[in-house]
Amino acid sequence: MLKRRFVLASATAAGIAPGAFAQAWPAKPVRIIVGFPAGQATDILARVMADQLTKALGQQVIVENRPGAGGQIGADVAAKATPDGYTLLMVTISTHGISPALYPKLPYDPQKDFAPIANIGLTPQVLMTSLKSGITSVPELVAKAKTGDLNYGSSGNGSASHLAVEMLKNAAGIKLTHVPFKGNADAQLALQSGDIQLLSDAIPGAIGPVKAGKVKAIGIADQRRSPFLPDLPTVAEQGIQGVVAVGWIGLSAPAKTPEPILDRLSAEVMRILKDPAVLEKLRSLSFVPAKESRQEFEAFIAIENTKWRKIVQDAGVKIE
């Protein structure tokens, strides 16, 4: 009886009629919206979660790709969906971290329009230099930047690879010239040829060229070393504090989704992230499991919003 009263009270608080819970959730398929094309890391992790949640919930969980505008299209669709537990969204550093700092007229509010469920995977940025530059560490980069003009590339204006270096510039008090490219692949080629001296990229894009010896990794933009590049020191270990640029992918629902549903989903994701097969899939994508609770993930998103807004404002980044 107490449990039933709790569910009804939660439903009322969420603005959903108590009668909606007459039938236990889920009573029909659940969709996970992905704002990116099939085959990308966000999509792959969504399909892993969908398969596992299908088994756990006893209802089909399907992935619905709504790509475009850096994930904004899918996020907008999810934000406007009925908050009944049947629509979820894969949220990322792009949709809920950086885009709110870049776009003043974003069609959704990353904090007000969503209820975080769980953070799933993390992958930090790696600072890399051209072999022709002769730069082999962060202190050497800082020293050279103070005596001459150095160019750094990115996958595009306002991208994580761009803003990670802007964060480094602020922390180290140096000047670097930004050269934006149309994507990480073009930026990597420019780094390998020596056309640019510095590039930041997430581990999935960096690890291949680094291990092949085509570029020199000089630092991890995180508070701790990466298990994928364990011998590479963090930027902080080399004397520059505050350079933390970590990509992330998590799961959220529309705001006002009933608390019991959010709690159930959060618990299931935490359980899924202990599964050896799931952990292996994360490793294959060069992600480490986040394992953040609902409350921790909500606080994390708020911190990310504040952090990236400051970086964007300090750097004067504008998206035309």
GUDREN-158559 format. One line per field, with one value per residue: x, y, z of N, C-alpha, C in turn; chain. Coordinates in steps of 0.02 Angstrom, whole numbers. Each point is the difference from the previous one (the first is absolute). Layout:
BEGIN
nx = c(X|...)
ny = c(Y|...)
nz = c(Z|...)
cax = c(X|...)
cay = c(Y|...)
caz = c(Z|...)
cx = c(X|...)
cy = c(Y|...)
cz = c(Z|...)
ch = c(A|...)
END
This chain:
BEGIN
nx = c(42|53|20|-65|-3|60|-20|-59|33|44|-51|-33|57|2|-62|5|-56|-22|-54|50|-1|-62|35|34|48|24|-51|50|22|63|4|60|-7|30|30|27|38|-27|28|-22|46|-33|-3|63|15|-37|28|58|-17|-21|52|39|-27|2|58|21|-28|18|23|-18|66|-22|45|-11|31|16|44|49|34|47|-53|-5|-4|40|41|-14|5|53|23|-28|31|-53|2|-7|65|-34|28|58|55|43|27|30|67|-18|-49|33|57|21|-49|-20|66|-9|-58|-7|-17|32|-27|47|-20|66|-16|-36|20|49|-12|59|22|50|60|19|27|65|21|59|14|35|49|4|64|16|22|-19|-45|18|-64|26|-17|-44|49|20|-63|-7|60|-16|-59|41|33|-54|-22|-46|-13|-64|-14|-58|-50|7|-20|17|41|-6|24|-43|-53|21|20|-60|-21|41|-19|-61|5|30|-49|-18|31|-53|16|-66|5|-63|-17|-17|50|-2|-26|-29|-21|-14|-23|-30|-17|-17|-25|-18|-57|-18|9|-63|-26|-62|-4|-61|7|-65|6|25|-29|-33|-3|-20|-36|-20|10|-60|-18|13|-24|-22|-65|-27|-55|24|-38|-7|49|7|-42|-21|24|13|44|-56|41|-37|-39|-42|16|-11|-40|-47|-30|-54|40|-66|11|-55|1|-66|-29|-61|-44|-48|-49|-58|4|-10|48|-47|9|-52|-20|17|-25|-52|-4|8|-40|-39|11|-6|-52|-24|21|-27|-37|37|-53|-37|36|-2|-65|-5|36|-38|-39|45|-53|0|-26|-54|-52|-29|-21|-65|8|46|-38|-52|37|20|-62|-21|48|-18|-63|14|34|-42|-49|38|14|-63|-20|44|-15|-60|-14|-9|-60|23)
ny = c(-60|0|-56|-21|21|-29|-52|0|9|-45|-37|16|-10|-52|12|-63|-12|-10|10|43|-9|-1|11|-51|45|-18|28|33|-3|4|64|-10|65|-5|55|-60|-3|-51|-39|59|23|58|-13|-16|49|37|-32|9|63|10|-36|31|58|-23|-29|57|35|-49|55|3|11|50|3|64|-2|58|-14|43|54|-47|-35|63|-28|-50|45|38|-53|-21|62|-7|-57|-40|28|-54|11|21|57|-22|29|-16|23|53|3|-23|-44|-22|4|-11|-33|-13|-9|-36|-29|67|-24|-40|-47|-15|-11|-9|49|48|-19|-19|-64|14|-53|1|15|-11|43|-3|53|9|65|-10|32|16|-13|41|-54|40|7|-62|12|-17|59|5|-8|-46|-21|6|-28|-43|-7|5|-39|-32|10|-32|-45|2|-62|-6|-36|63|59|4|-40|-60|-19|45|-13|-62|21|28|-54|-35|39|-3|-65|-3|42|-38|16|-23|-13|11|-62|20|-64|-37|-26|-50|-33|56|11|-65|3|57|-33|-54|45|24|1|-38|32|16|-53|13|-62|-25|-41|-10|66|4|-52|-1|65|5|-56|30|45|18|3|54|-45|60|-13|-25|23|-28|-18|-50|-43|-12|-51|40|51|-54|3|24|48|19|48|-18|-62|37|15|-21|37|-37|-42|1|-37|-24|-38|4|-58|24|-14|32|30|10|65|-12|-38|-43|19|-40|29|61|-14|-29|49|44|-35|-4|65|14|-41|29|55|-53|-4|-55|-24|35|-19|-58|10|23|-51|-36|42|-25|-26|37|-49|40|-41|53|10|-2|3|-47|-32|14|-13|-55|-7|17|-39|-47|16|4|-57|-29|26|-12|-61|-9|26|-33|-50|25|-63|8|-28|7)
nz = c(0|41|-32|1|64|7|-36|33|56|-22|-20|56|35|-41|22|21|-32|62|-40|-17|66|-26|-55|23|14|-60|-30|-27|-63|18|-16|-26|5|-59|19|-13|-55|-32|46|22|42|-7|-64|-2|43|-40|-50|31|18|-63|-21|42|-15|-62|17|25|-49|-40|-27|-64|1|-36|-48|8|-58|30|-49|17|-22|-6|-18|-23|-60|14|28|-52|-39|35|-3|-60|12|0|61|-38|-12|-53|18|-23|24|-49|56|-25|0|-60|10|54|-34|-63|-32|62|-1|-55|14|-2|-59|42|-38|43|62|0|43|-26|-60|41|11|25|-34|-44|23|-62|-43|13|-35|29|-5|-56|30|-65|-13|-49|-31|-50|48|14|6|59|25|50|46|-44|-3|65|7|-47|31|51|-44|-22|-62|35|-46|17|-16|-31|24|22|-18|64|-32|27|-60|-23|37|-11|-60|-9|29|-39|-51|24|9|-60|-19|-52|-56|-32|-63|0|-23|-12|7|-52|31|44|-52|-23|63|4|-61|19|55|-33|-41|60|-34|51|57|9|30|19|21|0|50|-15|-10|61|27|-58|-17|64|1|-57|48|-23|64|37|43|24|-1|55|-30|55|51|-42|1|-64|11|-49|38|36|-49|-24|24|50|-23|50|-16|-55|52|-43|46|9|-32|3|-53|26|-54|-6|15|6|47|-33|34|-31|15|64|-27|17|61|11|-57|18|59|-31|-44|49|38|-54|-14|65|-3|-54|32|30|-55|4|-32|43|52|-31|-11|63|20|-40|34|42|29|56|39|-4|-5|-28|61|7|66|-5|-43|38|53|-31|-24|61|24|-44|12|63|-2|-43|38|52|-23|-19|57|36|-41|16|12|-65|-2|-61)
cax = c(-42|45|33|-48|-7|61|-3|-51|24|51|-34|-33|52|28|-50|-31|-58|13|-26|50|40|-42|36|71|48|-24|-53|10|70|33|48|57|17|71|5|58|-10|16|70|42|5|-63|-48|22|-15|-73|-23|19|-48|-66|-1|2|-62|-53|0|-16|-67|-51|-30|49|28|24|40|-27|50|-24|63|1|15|40|-42|-53|-66|-24|-12|-61|-55|-8|-22|-71|-38|-39|44|-33|47|5|50|63|47|71|25|73|34|-22|-70|-16|57|28|-50|-33|46|12|-61|-45|-70|-8|-72|-15|43|29|-13|-71|-43|18|12|56|-8|66|56|19|71|43|61|31|39|72|39|50|41|32|68|45|3|50|-31|-13|-33|-38|45|34|-50|-9|61|4|-55|18|55|-16|-69|-16|-68|-34|-58|-59|-49|-47|-11|-47|3|36|72|16|-7|49|62|-14|6|72|27|-19|34|73|16|38|-37|5|-44|-48|-13|-54|-8|-68|-8|60|44|40|45|53|46|39|48|51|42|36|-32|-17|45|-37|-69|-32|-53|-19|41|-16|31|71|40|30|60|49|32|36|59|-7|-3|24|-47|37|-37|-71|-39|-44|28|38|25|-45|24|17|67|19|65|-6|-21|-51|26|12|63|55|4|-53|-62|-65|-14|-40|-46|-17|-63|-43|-64|-44|-71|-47|-70|-30|-15|-65|-10|-11|59|11|27|69|38|6|47|67|24|14|61|55|10|25|70|42|1|65|-7|-11|63|44|-23|25|72|12|-12|46|-37|-2|-67|-8|-34|-25|-71|-41|18|68|-2|-31|50|52|-23|0|70|22|-30|36|69|7|-21|57|51|-25|0|69|32|-38|-21|-67|-19|-38)
cay = c(60|57|5|27|71|32|6|48|67|18|15|64|52|6|28|-54|-25|-64|-56|-22|-53|-58|-55|8|20|22|-41|3|13|62|21|42|44|15|58|-8|-55|-68|-19|41|-27|11|-49|-68|-9|-1|-67|-44|13|-24|-73|-19|23|-44|-60|18|29|-44|34|19|67|11|61|42|51|65|37|67|58|-18|-33|44|-20|-55|25|39|-48|-31|50|14|-64|-12|-27|-59|-56|-38|34|16|34|-4|68|0|63|47|22|25|33|55|36|54|57|29|22|34|-16|-72|-15|-35|17|-64|-15|5|-42|-70|-33|-47|-68|-25|9|-68|-8|59|-5|67|26|-12|51|-32|46|-25|-24|51|56|-14|10|-66|5|62|56|20|37|66|39|18|46|66|29|2|-13|-71|-12|-62|-16|-28|-30|52|54|-17|-72|-18|4|72|29|-30|38|66|-11|-3|67|40|-26|8|69|2|15|-49|18|-53|-17|-50|-44|-25|-60|-25|-34|51|30|-49|0|62|-8|-48|31|56|64|27|-29|-28|-21|-38|-45|-51|-61|-43|26|12|-58|-33|36|1|-65|-14|42|53|63|-8|19|34|7|-17|55|-31|1|-62|-30|-44|-69|-14|28|5|32|71|39|51|68|23|-30|37|67|45|-24|22|-20|-61|-1|-71|-15|-45|-21|-24|-12|44|-3|66|24|-21|-73|-22|-19|-72|-23|23|-41|-67|2|13|-62|-49|20|-15|-72|-15|21|-49|-59|-4|10|72|32|-14|43|67|-1|-1|68|43|34|-32|9|56|-26|55|-4|55|62|17|20|66|48|0|40|70|21|4|61|59|-3|15|70|43|-9|32|72|24|-6|39|-45|13|-43|41)
caz = c(0|2|-65|-48|14|-23|-73|-18|19|-48|-62|8|2|-67|-44|-38|35|34|-39|-48|30|12|-31|19|-52|-66|-30|-73|-15|21|-51|19|-56|-9|-44|-42|-48|19|-6|44|68|37|-27|21|71|6|-19|55|53|-21|5|71|32|-25|43|70|8|-28|-57|-50|2|-68|-11|-54|-18|-24|-4|-27|41|59|50|24|-27|42|67|-2|-4|65|49|-10|4|61|53|27|5|-63|-41|34|-45|13|6|-8|12|-52|8|66|30|-39|-40|38|6|-66|-34|46|-16|-4|5|62|57|19|70|18|-43|4|64|-9|25|18|-46|-22|-18|-1|-40|2|-56|1|-35|-44|-39|-61|11|-26|46|52|66|28|65|9|14|-61|-39|31|-12|-71|-14|27|-40|-71|-18|-13|-24|22|-40|34|-46|-19|48|52|15|61|-13|1|67|45|-6|29|72|13|-9|59|60|-5|-16|-62|-61|-54|-55|-16|-70|0|-58|-8|41|32|-48|-34|49|13|-57|4|54|-20|-52|29|-17|65|50|57|-10|54|-25|49|-5|-57|-60|10|19|-59|-21|54|5|-62|-1|-50|38|69|52|52|63|5|29|50|68|10|-62|-35|-5|-70|-10|71|10|-18|59|-8|-5|69|23|-31|28|-21|32|-26|-69|2|-57|-5|-35|37|-29|53|-16|35|-20|4|67|29|-2|69|38|4|-64|-2|48|-27|-56|27|32|-53|-34|45|-3|-67|-4|34|-43|-35|-72|-10|14|-57|-54|16|-12|-72|-24|39|53|65|27|45|60|42|17|-25|32|-20|-70|-2|23|-51|-57|21|1|-70|-28|27|-24|-72|-11|16|-52|-61|11|5|-66|-49|-54|-27|-56|-49)
cx = c(43|35|-46|-9|60|-1|-51|22|52|-31|-33|50|29|-50|-34|-57|15|-24|50|42|-42|32|75|42|57|-52|4|74|23|49|56|18|75|5|58|-10|17|74|48|-4|-65|-52|18|-18|-76|-27|20|-49|-68|-6|-5|-65|-60|-6|-24|-73|-56|-40|56|22|35|40|-28|51|-35|60|-9|16|37|-41|-59|-70|-30|-16|-65|-62|-13|-26|-75|-44|-38|44|-31|45|9|45|60|46|71|27|77|29|-21|-69|-12|59|22|-52|-36|44|9|-61|-49|-74|-10|-74|-20|48|28|-13|-75|-44|14|11|57|-14|67|51|27|75|37|61|33|34|74|34|56|38|27|71|51|8|54|-27|-21|-35|-38|46|38|-48|-8|60|4|-54|17|56|-16|-73|-10|-73|-28|-63|-57|-46|-54|-9|-53|-2|37|75|24|1|49|66|-10|5|74|31|-14|41|75|20|41|-46|14|-49|-43|-9|-55|-2|-72|-13|66|49|45|50|58|52|45|52|56|48|41|-29|-25|45|-37|-71|-24|-55|-16|38|-20|33|75|42|34|63|55|38|39|62|-3|-3|26|-53|39|-39|-73|-36|-52|35|41|21|-52|27|20|68|30|66|-2|-24|-56|34|17|65|61|-1|-54|-66|-62|-16|-34|-53|-15|-67|-41|-64|-42|-71|-44|-70|-28|-15|-71|-16|-5|64|10|30|73|44|12|52|71|30|19|65|61|17|31|75|47|7|66|-5|-10|65|50|-18|23|76|16|-11|46|-37|10|-70|-3|-31|-23|-75|-38|22|71|2|-31|49|56|-19|1|71|27|-27|40|71|5|-24|59|53|-22|2|71|35|-35|-23|-72|-13|-44|-59)
cy = c(63|10|31|75|39|11|51|71|24|19|68|57|12|28|-53|-29|-68|-60|-27|-58|-62|-62|11|20|-50|-49|-2|15|69|20|42|41|15|56|-2|-60|-69|-13|42|-28|6|-51|-71|-12|-1|-70|-52|7|-28|-75|-23|20|-41|-62|17|21|-45|33|20|72|11|65|36|56|61|46|71|52|-19|-32|41|-22|-56|23|40|-45|-31|49|12|-63|-3|-32|-61|-61|-39|35|18|32|-15|71|-2|68|52|28|35|35|62|40|55|61|37|32|32|-16|-75|-18|-38|26|-65|-20|0|-49|-75|-23|-50|-68|-28|20|-70|-6|66|-12|69|19|-15|56|-35|53|-35|-23|52|59|-8|8|-67|2|66|58|24|39|71|45|23|50|71|34|4|-19|-74|-4|-63|-10|-24|-29|50|51|-20|-74|-12|6|72|27|-29|39|71|-4|-1|69|43|-21|15|72|7|18|-53|21|-59|-9|-53|-40|-25|-63|-23|-31|50|32|-47|0|62|-5|-46|29|58|68|36|-35|-37|-17|-36|-42|-49|-64|-44|23|8|-63|-35|35|1|-66|-19|44|56|69|-14|22|31|8|-19|57|-29|4|-63|-27|-47|-71|-19|27|10|35|75|40|49|68|27|-27|39|75|50|-27|24|-18|-69|4|-73|-8|-49|-14|-29|-9|46|-12|71|19|-21|-73|-24|-27|-76|-29|19|-42|-70|-1|12|-63|-52|18|-15|-75|-20|16|-44|-63|-3|13|74|39|-10|44|72|5|3|69|51|44|-38|11|57|-21|55|-8|59|67|23|25|70|54|8|44|74|28|8|64|62|3|22|70|47|-4|36|76|28|-1|42|-42|17|-46|41|-39)
cz = c(0|-66|-52|11|-24|-76|-22|16|-50|-66|3|-2|-69|-50|-44|42|32|-41|-51|26|17|-30|12|-60|-2|-28|-76|-13|21|-55|31|-61|1|-51|-48|-47|29|-10|42|71|39|-22|23|73|12|-15|52|58|-18|6|73|35|-24|43|70|9|-27|-55|-48|10|-67|-4|-60|-14|-29|-7|-27|52|64|55|23|-23|44|70|3|-3|68|52|-4|5|66|53|35|5|-64|-51|43|-51|21|-1|0|20|-51|15|66|36|-39|-38|40|9|-66|-32|48|-11|-11|10|63|54|28|72|17|-38|6|72|-11|31|23|-53|-16|-13|-6|-44|-4|-65|11|-39|-38|-38|-62|17|-24|47|53|71|28|68|3|18|-63|-45|26|-15|-73|-18|22|-40|-74|-12|-16|-22|30|-42|44|-52|-19|56|51|18|65|-10|-1|71|51|-3|26|76|20|-6|61|62|-1|-15|-64|-59|-52|-54|-21|-75|-1|-65|-2|41|28|-49|-35|47|16|-57|1|56|-21|-53|28|-17|63|51|57|-19|62|-29|55|-13|-60|-66|5|6|-59|-22|53|3|-63|-6|-51|31|70|49|57|65|-5|36|48|68|14|-68|-30|-1|-71|-19|69|14|-15|60|-16|-8|69|27|-26|18|-20|28|-37|-71|2|-55|-16|-35|40|-38|56|-24|42|-26|0|73|19|-13|72|34|4|-65|-6|46|-27|-57|23|30|-53|-36|45|-1|-67|-5|41|-42|-39|-75|-17|12|-57|-59|11|-14|-74|-32|34|50|65|29|51|67|48|12|-31|28|-19|-72|-8|21|-51|-59|17|0|-71|-33|21|-29|-73|-17|12|-55|-64|6|1|-68|-53|-59|-21|-59|-46|-28)
ch = c(A|A|A|A|A|A|A|A|A|A|A|A|A|A|A|A|A|A|A|A|A|A|A|A|A|A|A|A|A|A|A|A|A|A|A|A|A|A|A|A|A|A|A|A|A|A|A|A|A|A|A|A|A|A|A|A|A|A|A|A|A|A|A|A|A|A|A|A|A|A|A|A|A|A|A|A|A|A|A|A|A|A|A|A|A|A|A|A|A|A|A|A|A|A|A|A|A|A|A|A|A|A|A|A|A|A|A|A|A|A|A|A|A|A|A|A|A|A|A|A|A|A|A|A|A|A|A|A|A|A|A|A|A|A|A|A|A|A|A|A|A|A|A|A|A|A|A|A|A|A|A|A|A|A|A|A|A|A|A|A|A|A|A|A|A|A|A|A|A|A|A|A|A|A|A|A|A|A|A|A|A|A|A|A|A|A|A|A|A|A|A|A|A|A|A|A|A|A|A|A|A|A|A|A|A|A|A|A|A|A|A|A|A|A|A|A|A|A|A|A|A|A|A|A|A|A|A|A|A|A|A|A|A|A|A|A|A|A|A|A|A|A|A|A|A|A|A|A|A|A|A|A|A|A|A|A|A|A|A|A|A|A|A|A|A|A|A|A|A|A|A|A|A|A|A|A|A|A|A|A|A|A|A|A|A|A|A|A|A|A|A|A|A|A|A|A|A|A|A|A|A|A|A|A|A|A|A|A|A|A|A|A|A|A|A|A|A|A|A|A)
END
